[in-house]
Amino acid sequence: QVNSNASLTVSLAQTPYCRKHKYDPQNPLCAHIIFVGSIVKVNDSEADIAKKALFTRHPEMESWPKDHNWFFAKFNITNIWVLDYFGGLKIVTPEEYYSVKP
């Protein structure tokens, strides 16, 4: 509640990829991406979508104790950094990230 800043790191070390290629998890070739931004409580219309998405994947969470003051939030991404090779980070804008077609 005091500071909504947050970051999330996802690494290929979480998959078999780096082990298969014999990359140390600290080696830049074992790529990782860092998302930086802030956590924002969702509004009522967004909460319905968030609840459906969460409870579809994790139905047991719907019965978790209500007195824990859970709330639904979103990650407002402002910076994206990719470390996938030697020579430093690559910067990807949120606009570039969200415009990619799978």
Beta strands, then each sheet from edge to edge (+ up, - down):
strand 1: 5-11
strand 2: 32-41
strand 3: 73-83
strand 4: 90-92
sheet 1: 1+ 2- 3+ 4-
end
